[in-house]
Every structure is written in C-alpha cells, then in structure tokens.
Amino acid sequence: MTGPTESLALQRRDELDRLHRRVRVRRYRSLLLHWLGRWLRPPARASFAPVPRPGPGQIAITFGGHATALIRYPELAIAFDPMLGRWCGAVRRAVEPGLAPGDLDDVGLVLISHAHRDHLHLPTLARLPRAATVVVPQGAGRFLSSLGFARVIEVVPGADFELRGVTISTSPLNHGDAPLARGLCYLVRGSGPSVFLCGDGGWFSGFADVGARHEPDIALLPIGGFWPRSFRDRHMSPLDALYAFEDLRARLLIPIHHGAFTMSYERVDEPLRWLRALVADRGLDAHVRILAPGESEVFVAPRGAEVRRPALRLDSEGVGEPADGAGDGTVVERVRGDHARSVDIILDDSAPVVLGAPPVFAALPSL
C-alpha cells in the first residue's frame, strides 16, 4: 500500500514528466560532430579572481566549473568533486577550470559525490594537500589508496561526522545502481550558512527528506546532462533542480554541473538558458545565484544557531571501521551513522549577501 509521502512523490514525478514532454530543448544532432568541433577549439577562458577568505560567521563559495566547488568557512576549506582537467575521456572542456591548483593548497576536507571520472578525478586529487581528509562513498576508497592522503573515509547515506567544528551529514544520491554511480549528497554546517551539495543525479523524494530534517540555507544542484528525456532518471534538468530546491526548503540555489563537458545531447549553454527563463518567469531572481567558473560569493552567517555535535570526530584518531581491500599507504575507513536533527538558522543581515526566506513556489511551468 502506498503511503501519503510516497503518493506525493509519485504525483510530483508525474507532474515533472508531464511538463518535460512539453519542453523544446535546443540540442545537438550528433554528439560526435560536436566533440570533433570541440577538439579543434581551445576552451573559453574562465574569469579568475582571488578566492575570498570568509570572515567570522561567513561562508565563501567558489564555482570551479562542472560540478567542482570550493567551500570556505573560517575554520575549514572544503573541495567538492574537484575536477581541474581539460579533458574527460575524449570530451574536451568547453570552459577552462575556474580554480587553479594553488587555490586548493589549504583544503582540509575533500567530499566526493560518486566515482565517475568527472567527479572523482585522480589527477586533480593527486595535486591536493596530502594532509587533507577525503570522504568518498562506500567502495570508492580503493581508487585513492595509492595517493598518500592522511585519511580516506568511506561513508554511507545517513552518516554524520565532524572535522574542525564543521559537521557533515550524508544522504542518498539518485544516480543509478552501477558501482561507480552509487554515491552521496552532503549537508555541510559550519559557523556560516549551511550548504547542501549534490554533484549529479536525478530528482527523487530524498530531497524532501533532507528538507524536512535540515532546511539548508544554500543548495548546489546539478542542471545538466538531461537530454534525451530518459537521462532524467539519473540527471536533473533546470526544472527538476527547481523542484529539488523547493523540496529542500533552501533559501538560495547555485546551479552546477553545466557548461563544461558535453556528455548529453542538450547544447552546452542550454541548461543556463532554460534556468534563466524559469527564474525570470517565476520571479526567483533573489533565490538563484548563477556563478561563472572562477566566480565567488560570500554569504551571510547564521547567528545564534545551535550546531549539533555528532559522536564521530574526524580530527580524532581511530574513528572508522577499516575497509576491506584497502591498499598500502592511505588508510581507508568506513563510517556509519544516523541523520542529524535539523537546527533553526537565524541569518545576520550584515554580511555581503543576505539570504532571505525560502521562496514560495507556485506551479512551475515548462519553458
């Protein structure tokens, strides 16, 4: 028997499918011809700028292109799905990476969503500080066993952990059941606003589960890789991402996973074009921040928020369960746990960008 939560999720899925059948997507007739043309053209230049250092109670977010983001709290710098390569297999990057290796010199924590090579990119990881802790989905630690990181932690959905006063909670990723596709979303909470990180994956009811528990301040959500329509089982379109944003009850959406590698049939600039049209039509300008590769923004700190301290602390010794098959050198551990409870966030209005209340959504049309 289907319960009310499952019934609502099915209704939203049916609504999204119906809306997408009305969409006219600008797309390539041949990916091979597009790739051949891309091989002959150098990537466009990214807009490099100094990576800001957040003040007390602030968070700085830099978009590195594709799904890569640099998240900075005063107490910790976090790299999410770092990928600074100019090629992904035979696919050439359309825009240069927005981060240089030197921008990541003080990264203390690396979060990997899943083991596809455009998210778990070994050449980029090999250039990160060896002292960093790397968190990967269960089973992916074996890929990093020779890189010499101080600690590699394998986690499953529902795990909570803390490093240098920053707490991280993991939740499921809807990106398929293949071993390399199984992955995680992350909710990160430090002394600044909380941020939800989803590197890739399709819309599903898990976003509403996270929203009910945590109501993150900022959501980084993927918007590319959705055409043909069958790809939406494992990738979100801009419309899917807005539904996920609503489910998360977040205050601000930053789109990622677009504009770099063309591995589906929509044109490389189509995700942003469609998202901008949706944002303009629904009056969501104050709730969506589009960052160009290399662009950063500093956001307002939560004030008076009580951060729950999970039992597991990654800056202590011997906290994980050793994983089977770990190679020599890097120690790979496994972590299990339960979701953290949500906390109320009160936002200070004195920081560079003020996060308002979550938007009130009417029905979202296809454009």
MARMARMI-588765 format. One record per residue (C-alpha): x, y, z; residue in three letters. Coordinates in steps of 0.02 Angstrom, whole numbers, padded with zeros to 5 digits, always signed. Layout:
BEGIN
XYZALA/...
This chain:
BEGIN
+00000+00000+00000MET/+00065+00173-00045THR/+00076+00296+00099GLY/+00046+00485+00088PRO/+00231+00527+00069THR/+00255+00401-00071GLU/+00095+00459-00154SER/+00152+00641-00153LEU/+00320+00592-00228ALA/+00232+00496-00367LEU/+00121+00646-00402GLN/+00272+00760-00415ARG/+00361+00636-00528ARG/+00209+00626-00642ASP/+00197+00816-00645GLU/+00380+00834-00692LEU/+00365+00702-00829ASP/+00212+00789-00900ARG/+00297+00960-00900LEU/+00453+00891-00984HIS/+00350+00819-01126ARG/+00305+00999-01171ARG/+00484+01062-01172VAL/+00576+01108-01331ARG/+00760+01084-01294VAL/+00897+01152-01405ARG/+01007+01002-01439ARG/+01145+00932-01548TYR/+01102+00816-01691ARG/+01266+00725-01670SER/+01373+00721-01514LEU/+01518+00651-01614LEU/+01518+00800-01732LEU/+01508+00918-01583HIS/+01655+00831-01500TRP/+01757+00840-01660LEU/+01724+01027-01669GLY/+01767+01048-01486ARG/+01935+00960-01512TRP/+01984+01098-01634LEU/+01936+01242-01519ARG/+02026+01287-01358PRO/+01918+01305-01203PRO/+01848+01477-01165ALA/+01939+01571-01028ARG/+01869+01567-00852ALA/+01855+01727-00751SER/+01993+01700-00624PHE/+01985+01807-00468ALA/+02063+01792-00296PRO/+01969+01666-00190VAL/+01892+01764-00045PRO/+01926+01722+00136ARG/+01767+01725+00238PRO/+01758+01821+00399GLY/+01688+01755+00562PRO/+01518+01675+00535GLY/+01527+01686+00345GLN/+01543+01560+00203ILE/+01630+01588+00036ALA/+01582+01481-00114ILE/+01685+01474-00274THR/+01619+01384-00429PHE/+01761+01290-00512GLY/+01663+01236-00664GLY/+01570+01072-00699HIS/+01523+01006-00526ALA/+01676+01074-00435THR/+01653+01195-00291ALA/+01768+01266-00158LEU/+01676+01294+00007ILE/+01765+01401+00136ARG/+01719+01426+00317TYR/+01841+01520+00429PRO/+01882+01355+00511GLU/+01895+01240+00359LEU/+01914+01241+00169ALA/+01817+01103+00079ILE/+01838+01046-00101ALA/+01684+00963-00178PHE/+01708+00847-00329ASP/+01871+00934-00380PRO/+01900+00913-00567MET/+02026+01032-00647LEU/+02063+00927-00801GLY/+02037+00994-00976ARG/+01979+00826-01042TRP/+01858+00694-00979CYS/+01899+00544-01086GLY/+01879+00603-01266ALA/+01773+00754-01217VAL/+01862+00921-01214ARG/+01813+01051-01088ARG/+01712+01199-01156ALA/+01772+01323-01023VAL/+01936+01321-00927GLU/+01926+01268-00744PRO/+01885+01413-00630GLY/+02011+01361-00497LEU/+02199+01340-00504ALA/+02286+01205-00401PRO/+02357+01342-00289GLY/+02181+01392-00239ASP/+02165+01221-00155LEU/+02327+01224-00056ASP/+02240+01242+00112ASP/+02098+01119+00081VAL/+02072+01012+00236GLY/+01922+00910+00178LEU/+01877+00837+00009VAL/+01699+00774-00024LEU/+01670+00658-00173ILE/+01491+00626-00231SER/+01525+00468-00333HIS/+01662+00378-00428ALA/+01630+00436-00608HIS/+01791+00511-00677ARG/+01717+00685-00698ASP/+01686+00689-00509HIS/+01822+00577-00439LEU/+01966+00643-00545HIS/+02128+00563-00489LEU/+02248+00686-00575PRO/+02165+00831-00483THR/+02160+00737-00318LEU/+02345+00699-00336ALA/+02379+00888-00331ARG/+02285+00918-00167LEU/+02369+00929+00004PRO/+02417+00758+00071ARG/+02357+00811+00244ALA/+02177+00826+00184ALA/+02042+00704+00236THR/+01949+00633+00086VAL/+01770+00569+00104VAL/+01702+00451-00029VAL/+01551+00336-00050PRO/+01569+00159+00012GLN/+01678+00056-00105GLY/+01767+00205-00186ALA/+01912+00215-00064GLY/+02011+00086-00163ARG/+02036+00212-00304PHE/+02131+00329-00186LEU/+02235+00202-00092SER/+02396+00248-00183SER/+02381+00438-00170LEU/+02450+00455+00005GLY/+02312+00556+00089PHE/+02318+00565+00277ALA/+02145+00487+00287ARG/+02016+00420+00166VAL/+01844+00387+00241ILE/+01710+00283+00156GLU/+01535+00332+00213VAL/+01357+00277+00178VAL/+01197+00381+00173PRO/+01143+00430+00347GLY/+01318+00458+00417ALA/+01362+00612+00522ASP/+01538+00671+00558PHE/+01634+00825+00612GLU/+01802+00900+00564LEU/+01871+01060+00642ARG/+01700+01112+00703GLY/+01613+01084+00535VAL/+01479+00949+00534THR/+01434+00846+00380ILE/+01281+00736+00357SER/+01264+00618+00208THR/+01107+00572+00112SER/+01071+00462-00041PRO/+01110+00511-00220LEU/+00994+00456-00361ASN/+01120+00420-00499HIS/+01091+00236-00537GLY/+01142+00069-00464ASP/+01304+00040-00559ALA/+01451+00027-00438PRO/+01533+00189-00496LEU/+01367+00284-00492ALA/+01320+00245-00313ARG/+01352+00399-00213GLY/+01309+00531-00086LEU/+01241+00705-00061CYS/+01316+00807+00081TYR/+01244+00934+00202LEU/+01384+01043+00272VAL/+01361+01154+00425ARG/+01497+01267+00494GLY/+01497+01437+00576SER/+01419+01513+00419GLY/+01263+01464+00321PRO/+01235+01279+00288SER/+01257+01211+00112VAL/+01185+01057+00026PHE/+01295+00978-00108LEU/+01231+00866-00247CYS/+01359+00834-00383GLY/+01249+00739-00504ASP/+01090+00634-00506GLY/+00905+00637-00543GLY/+00760+00711-00446TRP/+00686+00596-00312PHE/+00596+00603-00147SER/+00759+00604-00048GLY/+00771+00793-00070PHE/+00610+00815+00028ALA/+00679+00703+00166ASP/+00832+00815+00182VAL/+00723+00971+00179GLY/+00612+00905+00317ALA/+00763+00871+00429ARG/+00881+01014+00390HIS/+00813+01156+00280GLU/+00986+01201+00213PRO/+01024+01384+00178ASP/+01109+01358+00010ILE/+01089+01215-00114ALA/+01215+01173-00251LEU/+01117+01070-00376LEU/+01160+00997-00548PRO/+01063+01058-00700ILE/+01150+00975-00849GLY/+01154+00805-00935GLY/+00965+00784-00951PHE/+00935+00754-01138TRP/+00866+00639-01205PRO/+00725+00632-01079ARG/+00774+00456-01024SER/+00932+00533-00948PHE/+00822+00617-00817ARG/+00818+00455-00719ASP/+00998+00497-00668ARG/+01019+00683-00706HIS/+00918+00839-00668MET/+00858+00969-00790SER/+00841+01150-00731PRO/+00656+01116-00699LEU/+00698+00961-00597ASP/+00825+01063-00499ALA/+00695+01194-00454LEU/+00580+01057-00390TYR/+00726+00987-00287ALA/+00763+01163-00224PHE/+00583+01178-00165GLU/+00589+01006-00084ASP/+00748+01053+00009LEU/+00665+01212+00079ARG/+00828+01302+00042ALA/+00848+01491+00031ARG/+00967+01502-00117LEU/+01006+01391-00267LEU/+01177+01390-00352ILE/+01174+01284-00511PRO/+01321+01169-00550ILE/+01360+01025-00670HIS/+01336+01126-00828HIS/+01433+01214-00965GLY/+01596+01114-00957ALA/+01585+00938-01029PHE/+01454+00895-01160THR/+01406+00715-01123MET/+01221+00727-01169SER/+01126+00799-01315TYR/+01067+00968-01250GLU/+01176+01112-01309ARG/+01313+01161-01188VAL/+01229+01327-01147ASP/+01051+01258-01140GLU/+01043+01220-00952PRO/+01081+01400-00904LEU/+00967+01471-01040ARG/+00821+01367-00977TRP/+00857+01403-00794LEU/+00863+01591-00826ARG/+00696+01582-00916ALA/+00618+01487-00770LEU/+00690+01607-00643VAL/+00627+01759-00738ALA/+00454+01683-00763ASP/+00432+01638-00580ARG/+00514+01792-00503GLY/+00652+01691-00419LEU/+00796+01810-00453ASP/+00830+01836-00268ALA/+00839+01648-00239HIS/+00953+01590-00381VAL/+01135+01642-00396ARG/+01223+01592-00557ILE/+01412+01591-00536LEU/+01529+01587-00686ALA/+01679+01470-00674PRO/+01803+01558-00560GLY/+01673+01671-00482GLU/+01648+01677-00293SER/+01519+01743-00173GLU/+01524+01770+00015VAL/+01362+01737+00108PHE/+01288+01789+00274VAL/+01324+01692+00431ALA/+01195+01607+00540PRO/+01189+01688+00711ARG/+01127+01602+00866GLY/+01117+01433+00780ALA/+01146+01282+00888GLU/+01254+01161+00789VAL/+01226+00980+00839ARG/+01388+00889+00875ARG/+01386+00712+00808PRO/+01476+00575+00900ALA/+01606+00547+00764LEU/+01750+00670+00754ARG/+01869+00653+00608LEU/+02003+00755+00694ASP/+02019+00617+00824SER/+02114+00455+00794GLU/+02047+00283+00750GLY/+01866+00329+00719VAL/+01825+00224+00567GLY/+01798+00043+00528GLU/+01939-00020+00416PRO/+01875-00055+00241ALA/+01910-00218+00153ASP/+02034-00211+00011GLY/+02120-00050+00062ALA/+02291-00035-00019GLY/+02455+00003+00066ASP/+02488+00184+00112GLY/+02324+00277+00132THR/+02213+00211+00272VAL/+02034+00187+00212VAL/+01899+00183+00344GLU/+01711+00162+00342ARG/+01586+00265+00439VAL/+01404+00230+00476ARG/+01276+00333+00571GLY/+01106+00414+00579ASP/+01045+00581+00512HIS/+01070+00733+00621ALA/+00921+00833+00677ARG/+00889+01000+00595SER/+00931+01163+00683VAL/+00847+01331+00669ASP/+00950+01459+00573ILE/+00937+01646+00606ILE/+01029+01746+00474LEU/+01127+01903+00513ASP/+01090+02047+00394ASP/+01264+02124+00400SER/+01360+02008+00282ALA/+01391+02040+00096PRO/+01244+01937+00031VAL/+01088+01921+00137VAL/+00995+01757+00119LEU/+00808+01785+00128GLY/+00670+01663+00172ALA/+00643+01515+00056PRO/+00537+01559-00096PRO/+00352+01520-00106VAL/+00327+01413-00261PHE/+00178+01415-00375ALA/+00162+01280-00507ALA/+00319+01283-00613LEU/+00284+01281-00800PRO/+00400+01212-00931SER/+00483+01343-01040LEU/
